Amino acid sequence: MEQDAVDVKQPLTELAPADVAVARALHAVRTAAALDHPRDVPAQTLRETASAAFGSPLPPDFTGEVQVVGVIERDGQLVRADEPSAAAAFQVYARKGDAQFGEDAYAYIASRPTQQQAHALADRLALVDAHAVADVYEKAVKMARVHEAQVVRHPNSTREDISNARERRADAEYAATINDQDWRSRLAEVDRAEVQAMTPPPDENEQELDEALAKGNSR
């Protein structure tokens, strides 16, 4: 996926052909985890498909977060470059969700000679993550964020292009929020609490009258 091929007017939604199998395998891993089923088989499939597509396995607890790090060789070791322009290469890392104490939180995926190529790989990984989620609103948010990042990076993007991409992402996030069951439940609780807070306690005289009327009706 070359930067020149990016259409800043349209959101990025399609997976590269080699990445379809990776997204399916990641979805299978997540489904097994949600159902508390064994993950050995889908995790092995994920390792194999990701290695074929990216050159390295994708962690089964991949969160969707991807980092691009510019590196330079110093004293025989690769270290983070102070500026992208000084980097000799760019490494791509995928965030792990279940990293234990003392374990690296990011898994190394690949190294690319240019920042553009590294970002292209990062976008592929982010799209794999988006297509591996079951919730349609969450998927829309993830894809909108990928597109926004591409538009912001693209040298030909106008302010209007960037504004439109950010608005599209914000709309997707809003739709995901209002369609979240937990969020709706919390909102209903807040509404009930506000109604109760705005309802004044009954006047003592009115309460006595209500009690008298109740007694009269019972006769």
C-alpha positions in Angstrom: 0.0 0.0 0.0 1.9 3.0 -1.2 1.2 6.5 0.1 0.6 7.8 -3.4 -2.3 5.3 -3.8 -4.1 6.7 -0.8 -7.4 8.4 -1.6 -7.7 11.1 1.1 -11.4 11.6 0.1 -12.5 8.1 1.0 -12.2 6.0 4.2 -9.8 3.1 4.0 -11.8 -0.1 4.5 -10.4 -3.0 2.4 -7.9 -5.5 3.5 -4.9 -6.6 1.4 -5.6 -10.1 0.0 -2.9 -11.6 2.2 -4.3 -10.1 5.3 -7.8 -11.5 5.1 -6.7 -14.9 6.5 -4.9 -13.0 9.4 -8.1 -11.1 10.3 -10.1 -14.3 10.3 -7.6 -16.0 12.5 -7.4 -13.1 14.9 -11.2 -13.0 15.1 -11.2 -16.8 15.9 -8.7 -16.2 18.7 -10.8 -13.4 20.2 -14.0 -15.4 20.0 -12.4 -18.4 21.7 -11.1 -16.1 24.5 -14.5 -14.5 24.9 -16.2 -17.9 25.2 -13.4 -19.3 27.5 -12.5 -21.9 24.9 -9.0 -23.3 24.1 -7.1 -20.9 21.9 -4.2 -23.2 20.8 -5.5 -24.0 17.4 -6.7 -20.5 16.3 -3.5 -19.0 17.9 -1.3 -21.4 15.8 -3.3 -20.4 12.7 -2.8 -16.7 13.5 1.0 -17.3 13.9 1.1 -19.0 10.5 -1.0 -16.5 8.6 0.6 -13.5 10.1 4.1 -14.8 9.4 3.2 -15.4 5.8 1.6 -11.9 5.5 4.0 -9.8 7.5 7.1 -11.9 8.0 6.5 -12.2 11.8 3.8 -13.7 14.0 1.1 -11.4 15.4 0.6 -11.7 19.2 -2.8 -13.5 19.9 -3.6 -10.7 22.4 -3.0 -7.9 19.8 -4.9 -4.8 20.9 -4.9 -3.1 17.6 -2.4 -0.4 18.7 0.6 -0.2 16.4 3.8 1.9 16.9 6.3 2.9 14.2 9.8 3.7 15.7 12.7 5.2 13.8 16.0 3.6 14.7 19.7 4.2 14.1 22.8 2.2 14.8 24.9 3.5 17.6 27.9 1.7 19.2 26.8 -1.5 17.4 23.2 -1.4 18.7 20.0 -0.1 17.3 18.5 2.8 19.3 15.6 5.1 18.8 16.5 8.0 16.5 16.0 11.5 17.8 14.3 12.6 14.6 12.7 10.6 11.8 15.0 12.2 9.3 18.0 10.7 11.1 16.6 7.2 11.2 18.3 4.4 9.2 15.2 2.2 9.3 11.7 2.1 10.8 10.5 -0.7 13.0 6.8 -1.7 13.4 5.5 -3.0 16.8 2.1 -4.4 17.8 0.8 -3.9 21.3 0.1 -6.9 23.5 -2.9 -6.8 25.8 -1.8 -9.4 28.3 1.8 -8.6 28.8 3.1 -9.8 32.1 5.3 -7.8 34.5 8.8 -7.6 33.0 7.6 -8.7 29.6 7.8 -6.4 26.6 4.4 -4.7 26.0 5.0 -4.6 22.2 5.8 -7.4 19.8 8.3 -6.6 17.0 6.7 -7.2 13.6 9.0 -6.0 10.9 11.5 -3.3 9.9 11.1 -1.1 6.8 13.7 1.2 5.1 11.4 4.2 4.9 8.8 5.7 7.2 6.2 5.6 4.5 6.6 1.8 4.1 6.5 1.4 7.9 3.2 3.4 8.1 1.8 1.3 5.3 2.5 -1.9 7.2 1.1 -0.3 10.4 -2.1 0.6 8.5 -2.4 -3.0 7.4 -2.1 -4.3 11.0 -4.7 -1.7 12.2 -7.1 -2.8 9.5 -6.6 -6.5 10.4 -7.6 -5.5 14.0 -10.6 -3.6 12.8 -11.9 -6.6 10.7 -11.3 -9.0 13.6 -13.8 -7.3 15.9 -17.5 -8.5 16.0 -19.1 -5.2 17.0 -20.0 -3.2 13.9 -19.7 0.1 15.7 -16.3 -0.6 17.2 -15.2 -1.8 13.7 -16.3 1.5 12.2 -14.4 3.5 14.8 -11.2 1.6 14.2 -11.4 2.0 10.4 -12.2 5.7 10.8 -9.1 6.1 12.9 -6.9 4.4 10.4 -8.3 6.7 7.6 -7.8 9.8 9.8 -4.2 8.9 10.4 -3.6 8.4 6.7 -5.2 11.7 5.8 -3.2 13.5 8.4 0.1 12.0 7.1 -0.6 12.5 3.4 1.3 15.5 2.0 -1.5 16.4 -0.4 -4.2 16.5 2.3 -5.9 19.9 2.7 -7.2 21.3 5.9 -10.7 20.4 4.7 -9.6 16.8 4.1 -8.2 16.5 7.6 -11.3 18.2 9.1 -13.6 15.8 7.3 -11.6 12.8 8.4 -11.7 13.9 12.0 -15.4 14.6 11.8 -16.0 11.1 10.3 -14.0 9.5 13.2 -15.8 11.6 15.8 -19.2 10.5 14.3 -18.1 6.9 14.4 -17.1 7.2 18.0 -20.4 8.9 19.0 -22.4 6.2 17.3 -20.4 3.5 19.1 -20.9 5.3 22.4 -24.7 5.7 22.2 -25.1 2.1 21.0 -23.0 0.7 23.8 -25.3 -1.2 26.2 -23.2 -0.5 29.3 -23.2 3.2 28.4 -27.0 3.3 27.9 -27.5 1.5 31.3 -25.3 4.1 33.1 -27.1 6.9 31.3 -30.5 5.5 32.4 -29.2 5.4 36.0 -28.0 9.0 35.8 -31.4 10.1 34.4 -33.3 8.3 37.2 -31.0 9.9 39.9 -31.6 13.4 38.3 -35.4 12.9 38.3 -35.4 11.8 41.9 -33.2 14.8 42.9 -35.5 17.2 41.1 -38.7 15.8 42.8 -39.4 17.8 46.0 -40.4 15.8 49.1 -44.2 15.8 49.7 -45.6 18.7 51.8 -46.7 17.5 55.2 -50.2 18.9 54.8 -50.5 17.3 51.4 -49.3 14.0 52.8 -52.0 14.2 55.6 -54.7 15.0 53.1 -53.6 12.0 51.0 -53.8 9.8 54.0 -57.2 11.1 54.9 -58.5 10.6 51.4 -57.1 7.1 51.4 -58.9 6.3 54.7 -62.1 7.8 53.2 -61.9 5.6 50.2 -61.5 2.6 52.3 -64.8 3.1 54.1 
